[in-house]
Amino acid sequence: MDKAALTQYFLVMISYLDQLQTNADRVGLRLLDAFKDAGVSDSTFYRARQRNGDIRLAVAKKVEEKIFGLSTK
């Protein structure tokens, strides 16, 4: 893959945190509240914010389940 194609590839990647924020916005939840309800610490949320959305897949899945679980209330 050439450098231009590689650069374009990375421009379309969306971080887990950005995806979670989009989902939380769609259902009217604060993302921090979803993190708390999923049992994820505040510090993990703020650390992810500082690191441009760098969180583990397992954490993202836990939060996503809470977002969609809470959206039915």
Backbone as numpy.savetxt, mean C-alpha at the origin, in Angstrom:
# Nx Ny Nz CAx CAy CAz Cx Cy Cz
17.10 -6.26 -22.49 16.24 -5.09 -22.49 17.15 -3.85 -22.49
16.89 -2.92 -23.38 17.73 -1.72 -23.43 17.36 -0.75 -22.32
18.20 0.24 -22.11 18.03 1.17 -20.99 16.72 1.94 -21.07
16.33 2.39 -22.26 15.08 3.15 -22.41 13.87 2.29 -22.05
13.87 1.05 -22.50 12.76 0.14 -22.19 12.73 -0.18 -20.70
13.90 -0.36 -20.11 13.97 -0.64 -18.68 13.46 0.53 -17.87
13.83 1.75 -18.26 13.36 2.95 -17.57 11.84 3.06 -17.67
11.29 2.81 -18.85 9.85 2.88 -19.03 9.15 1.81 -18.19
9.74 0.63 -18.08 9.18 -0.45 -17.28 9.04 -0.04 -15.83
10.06 0.61 -15.29 10.02 1.00 -13.89 9.08 2.17 -13.63
8.77 2.94 -14.64 7.85 4.05 -14.47 6.42 3.58 -14.25
6.08 2.40 -14.71 4.71 1.92 -14.57 4.51 1.07 -13.31
5.57 0.77 -12.60 5.43 -0.01 -11.37 4.84 0.87 -10.28
3.83 0.37 -9.61 3.17 1.12 -8.54 3.46 0.40 -7.23
3.90 1.14 -6.24 4.26 0.52 -4.96 3.02 -0.06 -4.27
3.26 -1.01 -3.37 2.17 -1.58 -2.59 1.44 -0.49 -1.82
2.20 0.44 -1.25 1.58 1.49 -0.45 0.67 2.36 -1.31
1.09 2.70 -2.51 0.25 3.50 -3.41 -1.02 2.74 -3.79
-0.88 1.44 -4.02 -2.06 0.64 -4.36 -3.02 0.58 -3.18
-2.47 0.41 -1.98 -3.32 0.38 -0.79 -4.01 1.72 -0.57
-3.29 2.81 -0.80 -3.87 4.14 -0.64 -5.03 4.35 -1.60
-4.85 3.90 -2.84 -5.92 4.00 -3.84 -7.14 3.22 -3.40
-6.94 2.01 -2.93 -8.06 1.18 -2.47 -8.75 1.78 -1.25
-7.97 2.30 -0.33 -8.55 2.92 0.87 -9.36 4.15 0.48
-8.85 4.94 -0.42 -9.59 6.12 -0.89 -10.91 5.73 -1.54
-10.90 4.66 -2.30 -12.12 4.21 -2.99 -13.23 3.83 -2.03
-12.85 3.29 -0.88 -13.88 2.86 0.07 -14.07 3.86 1.22
-13.34 4.96 1.17 -13.52 6.02 2.16 -12.86 5.77 3.50
-11.73 5.08 3.50 -11.01 4.80 4.74 -9.68 5.53 4.77
-9.24 5.86 5.97 -7.88 6.37 6.12 -6.94 5.17 6.12
-5.87 5.28 5.37 -4.95 4.14 5.25 -4.32 3.80 6.60
-4.00 4.80 7.39 -3.42 4.53 8.72 -4.38 3.69 9.56
-5.67 3.98 9.49 -6.65 3.18 10.24 -6.69 1.73 9.76
-6.56 1.54 8.47 -6.53 0.17 7.93 -5.30 -0.58 8.43
-4.15 0.12 8.49 -2.93 -0.50 9.03 -3.16 -0.91 10.48
-3.72 -0.01 11.27 -3.95 -0.30 12.69 -4.91 -1.48 12.86
-6.00 -1.47 12.10 -6.99 -2.55 12.20 -6.44 -3.89 11.75
-5.43 -3.86 10.88 -4.79 -5.09 10.41 -3.74 -5.58 11.40
-3.50 -4.82 12.46 -2.51 -5.21 13.45 -1.09 -4.83 13.07
-0.96 -3.91 12.12 0.35 -3.44 11.69 0.67 -2.15 12.43
1.88 -2.04 12.92 2.24 -0.89 13.75 2.25 0.42 12.98
2.02 1.50 13.73 2.09 2.85 13.15 3.47 3.09 12.54
4.49 2.60 13.22 5.85 2.86 12.75 6.09 2.22 11.37
5.47 1.07 11.11 5.60 0.45 9.80 4.96 1.33 8.73
3.81 1.89 9.05 3.12 2.79 8.11 4.00 4.00 7.80
4.50 4.65 8.83 5.30 5.86 8.62 6.65 5.55 7.96
7.22 4.41 8.29 8.47 4.00 7.65 8.25 3.76 6.16
7.13 3.16 5.81 6.80 2.92 4.40 6.63 4.24 3.66
6.03 5.21 4.33 5.86 6.54 3.72 7.22 7.17 3.42
8.16 7.00 4.32 9.49 7.58 4.13 10.28 6.85 3.06
10.00 5.59 2.85 10.76 4.77 1.90 10.03 4.60 0.57
9.20 5.52 0.21 8.49 5.47 -1.07 7.64 4.22 -1.25
6.96 3.81 -0.20 6.03 2.69 -0.30 6.63 1.33 -0.12
7.82 1.25 0.42 8.52 -0.03 0.57 7.98 -0.81 1.76
7.06 -1.75 1.48 6.56 -2.67 2.51 6.57 -4.08 1.93
6.50 -5.04 2.81 6.51 -6.44 2.39 5.14 -6.85 1.85
5.15 -7.83 0.98 3.92 -8.32 0.39 2.95 -8.82 1.46
3.44 -9.52 2.46 2.58 -10.06 3.51 1.85 -8.94 4.25
2.56 -7.85 4.51 1.93 -6.70 5.19 0.88 -6.08 4.28
1.22 -5.92 3.01 0.28 -5.33 2.05 -1.00 -6.17 1.97
-0.85 -7.49 1.97 -2.03 -8.37 1.90 -2.90 -8.23 3.14
-2.28 -8.17 4.32 -3.05 -8.01 5.56 -3.85 -6.72 5.54
-3.21 -5.64 5.11 -3.88 -4.34 5.09 -4.99 -4.35 4.04
-4.72 -4.93 2.89 -5.72 -4.97 1.83 -6.96 -5.75 2.28
-6.75 -6.85 2.97 -7.89 -7.62 3.48 -8.72 -6.78 4.44
-8.08 -5.99 5.26 -8.80 -5.12 6.18 -9.53 -4.02 5.44
-8.91 -3.47 4.42 -9.57 -2.40 3.64 -10.86 -2.93 3.06
-10.80 -4.07 2.42 -12.02 -4.59 1.79 -12.98 -5.18 2.82
-12.47 -5.68 3.93 -13.35 -6.16 4.99 -14.07 -5.03 5.69
-13.36 -3.92 5.89 -13.96 -2.76 6.55 -14.90 -2.01 5.62
-14.71 -2.14 4.34 -15.54 -1.39 3.39 -16.98 -1.87 3.36
-17.24 -3.07 3.89 -18.59 -3.61 3.88 -19.41 -3.12 5.06
-18.79 -2.43 6.00 -19.50 -1.95 7.19 -20.23 -0.68 6.91
